[in-house]
Amino acid sequence: MDEKLVATCQMFLVPATILFAALAVATTEALKTLLCIVGVLVSTAWLYRLYRWTGLSDADQHTAFALAYIFFAAATIAAVVHFRLWHKEWKGRGWTGFLDSLK
């Protein structure tokens, strides 16, 4: 595997791992939602970097995209699930309920 590609994937895998660990210990749905959104942003940056990369072999390209898309899908699904759970906490209570759910 290309050494630059390995370094690039590590550059994105480390924050992804930290975000999933933080998600595991987060105590509120608001914080979990925020962490998932950051995960979606990190994975989007990772995918953008891979799309702009030229000169990769097919095997390297498929492996890198598989890793990036797995994280993107996991972060997106988790963001939707945690947002829906967070929304249940303040649904029907208006702006005050929303602000209370952030505590």
C-alpha positions as a Markdown table, in Angstrom:
| # | Residue | x | y | z |
|---|---|---|---|---|
| 1 | Met | 0.0 | 0.0 | 0.0 |
| 2 | Asp | 1.2 | 3.5 | -0.8 |
| 3 | Glu | 2.9 | 5.1 | 2.3 |
| 4 | Lys | 1.2 | 8.5 | 1.7 |
| 5 | Leu | -2.2 | 6.8 | 1.5 |
| 6 | Val | -1.5 | 4.9 | 4.8 |
| 7 | Ala | -0.5 | 8.2 | 6.5 |
| 8 | Thr | -3.6 | 9.9 | 5.1 |
| 9 | Cys | -6.0 | 7.2 | 6.3 |
| 10 | Gln | -4.3 | 7.2 | 9.7 |
| 11 | Met | -4.8 | 11.0 | 9.9 |
| 12 | Phe | -8.6 | 10.4 | 9.6 |
| 13 | Leu | -8.9 | 7.1 | 11.4 |
| 14 | Val | -7.4 | 8.5 | 14.7 |
| 15 | Pro | -10.0 | 11.3 | 15.0 |
| 16 | Ala | -12.7 | 8.8 | 14.0 |
| 17 | Thr | -11.7 | 6.4 | 16.7 |
| 18 | Ile | -11.6 | 9.2 | 19.3 |
| 19 | Leu | -15.0 | 10.4 | 18.2 |
| 20 | Phe | -16.6 | 7.0 | 18.6 |
| 21 | Ala | -14.9 | 6.6 | 22.0 |
| 22 | Ala | -16.3 | 10.0 | 23.1 |
| 23 | Leu | -19.7 | 9.0 | 21.8 |
| 24 | Ala | -19.6 | 5.9 | 24.0 |
| 25 | Val | -19.1 | 8.0 | 27.2 |
| 26 | Ala | -21.3 | 11.0 | 26.2 |
| 27 | Thr | -24.1 | 11.5 | 28.7 |
| 28 | Thr | -26.6 | 13.6 | 26.8 |
| 29 | Glu | -28.3 | 13.1 | 23.4 |
| 30 | Ala | -27.4 | 16.7 | 22.5 |
| 31 | Leu | -23.7 | 15.9 | 23.0 |
| 32 | Lys | -24.0 | 12.5 | 21.2 |
| 33 | Thr | -25.7 | 14.3 | 18.2 |
| 34 | Leu | -22.9 | 16.9 | 18.1 |
| 35 | Leu | -20.2 | 14.2 | 18.1 |
| 36 | Cys | -21.9 | 12.3 | 15.3 |
| 37 | Ile | -22.2 | 15.5 | 13.2 |
| 38 | Val | -18.5 | 16.1 | 13.7 |
| 39 | Gly | -17.9 | 12.5 | 12.6 |
| 40 | Val | -19.9 | 13.1 | 9.4 |
| 41 | Leu | -17.8 | 16.2 | 8.8 |
| 42 | Val | -14.5 | 14.3 | 9.3 |
| 43 | Ser | -15.6 | 11.4 | 7.1 |
| 44 | Thr | -16.7 | 13.9 | 4.4 |
| 45 | Ala | -13.3 | 15.5 | 4.5 |
| 46 | Trp | -11.7 | 12.1 | 4.2 |
| 47 | Leu | -13.8 | 11.2 | 1.2 |
| 48 | Tyr | -13.1 | 14.5 | -0.4 |
| 49 | Arg | -9.4 | 13.9 | 0.0 |
| 50 | Leu | -9.7 | 10.5 | -1.5 |
| 51 | Tyr | -11.6 | 11.7 | -4.5 |
| 52 | Arg | -9.0 | 14.3 | -5.2 |
| 53 | Trp | -6.2 | 11.8 | -5.0 |
| 54 | Thr | -4.7 | 10.7 | -8.3 |
| 55 | Gly | -2.4 | 7.8 | -9.2 |
| 56 | Leu | -3.7 | 5.2 | -6.7 |
| 57 | Ser | -3.8 | 1.5 | -7.7 |
| 58 | Asp | -7.2 | 0.0 | -7.8 |
| 59 | Ala | -6.7 | -2.1 | -4.7 |
| 60 | Asp | -5.5 | 0.9 | -2.6 |
| 61 | Gln | -8.3 | 3.1 | -3.9 |
| 62 | His | -11.0 | 0.5 | -3.1 |
| 63 | Thr | -9.6 | -0.2 | 0.4 |
| 64 | Ala | -9.3 | 3.5 | 1.3 |
| 65 | Phe | -12.8 | 4.2 | 0.0 |
| 66 | Ala | -14.2 | 1.2 | 1.9 |
| 67 | Leu | -12.8 | 2.5 | 5.2 |
| 68 | Ala | -14.0 | 6.1 | 4.5 |
| 69 | Tyr | -17.5 | 5.0 | 3.5 |
| 70 | Ile | -17.9 | 2.6 | 6.4 |
| 71 | Phe | -17.2 | 5.5 | 8.8 |
| 72 | Phe | -19.4 | 7.9 | 6.8 |
| 73 | Ala | -22.3 | 5.5 | 7.0 |
| 74 | Ala | -21.8 | 4.8 | 10.7 |
| 75 | Ala | -21.5 | 8.4 | 11.6 |
| 76 | Thr | -24.6 | 9.4 | 9.4 |
| 77 | Ile | -26.8 | 6.7 | 10.9 |
| 78 | Ala | -25.7 | 7.5 | 14.4 |
| 79 | Ala | -26.3 | 11.2 | 13.8 |
| 80 | Val | -29.9 | 10.5 | 12.6 |
| 81 | Val | -30.6 | 8.2 | 15.5 |
| 82 | His | -29.2 | 10.5 | 18.2 |
| 83 | Phe | -30.9 | 13.5 | 16.7 |
| 84 | Arg | -34.3 | 11.7 | 16.8 |
| 85 | Leu | -33.7 | 10.7 | 20.4 |
| 86 | Trp | -32.6 | 14.2 | 21.3 |
| 87 | His | -35.7 | 15.7 | 19.5 |
| 88 | Lys | -38.0 | 13.5 | 21.7 |
| 89 | Glu | -36.6 | 15.2 | 24.8 |
| 90 | Trp | -37.7 | 18.7 | 23.7 |
| 91 | Lys | -40.5 | 18.0 | 21.2 |
| 92 | Gly | -43.6 | 20.0 | 22.0 |
| 93 | Arg | -41.9 | 22.1 | 24.7 |
| 94 | Gly | -40.8 | 24.9 | 22.3 |
| 95 | Trp | -37.6 | 26.9 | 22.7 |
| 96 | Thr | -37.5 | 26.4 | 26.4 |
| 97 | Gly | -37.6 | 22.7 | 26.1 |
| 98 | Phe | -34.8 | 22.8 | 23.5 |
| 99 | Leu | -32.6 | 24.9 | 25.8 |
| 100 | Asp | -33.3 | 22.6 | 28.7 |
| 101 | Ser | -32.3 | 19.5 | 26.7 |
| 102 | Leu | -28.8 | 21.1 | 26.2 |
| 103 | Lys | -28.1 | 20.9 | 29.9 |
